[in-house]
């Protein structure tokens, strides 16, 4: 079980984490929570239902990591295609993406915050033994929240590292210990193992 999730009888998953892993995972989750930002609480006396349907931003985030977490809903044609009507098509897709984002991003941010908070609360509830570790046990519902949070963490770190599909066997994974990116790369790979093994516990 050490280092990877395993399925629990009757549903759910468990993973053994040492004290350092717990600390790193919690720190990453808190940083992601800060990056996404706090939710907008309804003002005193405001109808919570109205707040739920409040419009969000129409433009994509300027931070590359946030833009990866909250991408445009509609793909845009590549610049400089030279095809007739490409510019008009691009503007139409921009408008559609802006409209979709305005009515969905707030809800998506709230869901991502809930997933990350589930990770933080799950880690905070652990009791570290004298051997410096603990076993994290998740219900099937918790597993889905953790899976979402792990995916968002990897997307964020991957964006910061500028990871591409070609990097799976590239130089990024053979960095010397002296490279300042090495700890982030190791965290990226470790989160990948957690994510992959957690998916396996959810697969019939």
LINUR-V715795 format. One record per residue. RES is the residue in one small letter. SS is DSSP state (H for helix, E for strand, L for the rest). PHI is phi in whole degrees, -180 to 180 (NA if undefined). OMEGA is omega in whole degrees, -180 to 180 (999 if undefined). Layout:
res->[RES	RES]
ss->[SS	SS]
phi->[PHI	PHI]
omega->[OMEGA	OMEGA]
This chain:
res->[x	x	x	x	x	x	x	x	x	x	x	x	x	x	x	x	x	x	x	x	x	x	x	x	x	x	x	x	x	x	x	x	x	x	x	x	x	x	x	x	x	x	x	x	x	x	x	x	x	x	x	x	x	x	x	x	x	x	x	x	x	x	x	x	x	x	x	x	x	x	x	x	x	x	x	x	x	x	x	x	x	x	x	x	x	x	x	x	x	x	x	x	x	x	x	x	x	x	x	x	x	x	x	x	x	x	x	x	x	x	x	x	x	x	x	x	x	x	x	x	x	x	x	x	x	x	x	x	x	x	x	x	x	x	x	x	x	x	x	x	x	x	x	x	x	x	x	x	x	x	x	x	x	x	x	x	x	x	x	x	x	x	x	x	x	x	x	x	x	x	x	x	x	x	x	x	x	x	x	x	x	x	x	x	x	x	x	x	x	x	x	x	x	x	x	x	x	x	x	x	x	x	x	x]
ss->[L	E	L	L	L	E	E	L	L	L	L	L	E	E	E	E	E	E	H	H	H	H	H	H	H	H	H	H	H	H	H	H	H	H	H	H	L	L	L	L	L	L	L	L	L	L	L	H	H	H	H	H	L	L	L	L	L	L	L	L	L	L	L	H	H	H	H	H	H	L	L	L	L	L	L	L	L	L	L	L	L	L	L	L	L	H	H	H	H	H	H	H	H	H	H	H	H	H	H	H	H	H	H	H	H	H	H	H	H	H	H	H	H	H	H	H	H	H	H	H	H	H	H	H	L	L	L	L	L	L	L	L	E	E	E	E	E	E	L	H	H	H	H	H	H	H	H	H	H	H	H	H	H	H	H	H	H	H	H	H	H	L	L	L	H	H	H	H	H	L	H	H	H	H	L	L	L	L	L	L	L	H	H	H	H	H	H	H	H	H	H	H	H	H	H	H	H	H	H	H	H	H	L	L]
phi->[NA	-58	84	-153	-76	-131	-70	-100	-58	86	113	93	-149	-143	-147	-89	-126	-88	-62	-67	-62	-61	-64	-65	-64	-67	-62	-64	-64	-65	-63	-67	-61	-68	-66	-69	95	-73	-79	-90	-78	-59	-65	-58	87	-81	-68	-58	-67	-66	-65	-62	-100	-65	-74	-104	-70	-107	-104	-67	-62	-79	-72	-57	-67	-67	-64	-74	-76	-128	-74	-63	-75	-121	-68	-106	-62	-66	-68	73	-69	80	-82	-62	81	-64	-66	-65	-65	-62	-65	-65	-67	-61	-65	-64	-64	-63	-65	-65	-62	-59	-105	-128	-65	-58	-66	-66	-62	-62	-65	-67	-62	-61	-63	-68	-63	-62	-67	-60	-68	-64	-70	-67	-83	-71	-109	-75	-81	-63	-84	83	-147	-157	-108	-88	-117	-118	-77	-61	-67	-61	-59	-66	-67	-64	-62	-64	-68	-62	-63	-67	-63	-67	-61	-66	-66	-60	-67	-62	-85	58	-72	-123	-59	-72	-80	-57	-126	-90	-66	-57	-91	-126	-70	-70	-61	-76	-72	-63	-83	-57	-60	-69	-65	-63	-65	-61	-68	-63	-62	-63	-66	-61	-63	-64	-72	-69	-59	-63	-71	-92	-89	-61]
omega->[-176	174	179	-180	173	-178	176	176	180	179	-178	-177	179	177	176	-180	175	-173	180	179	178	-179	-179	-178	180	179	179	-180	180	178	178	178	179	-180	-180	176	-179	176	178	179	178	177	-179	179	-179	179	180	-180	178	179	-180	-178	178	-179	178	180	179	-180	178	179	179	178	-178	-180	178	178	177	180	-179	-176	174	-178	-176	179	179	177	179	-179	175	-180	178	-179	179	177	-178	-179	178	178	180	180	179	179	176	-179	179	179	180	-180	180	-179	-176	-176	-178	-172	180	-180	180	177	180	180	179	176	180	179	-179	178	177	178	-179	-178	178	179	-180	-178	-178	174	-179	-178	179	179	175	-180	179	176	178	178	-177	170	178	179	177	-179	179	178	178	180	178	-179	179	178	180	177	-180	178	-179	-180	179	178	178	180	-176	180	174	179	-178	-176	-177	177	-175	-176	-179	-177	178	-179	175	-178	-178	-179	-177	179	-173	179	-179	178	179	178	179	180	180	177	177	178	179	-179	-177	-178	176	176	-179	179	-180	-178	-179	999]
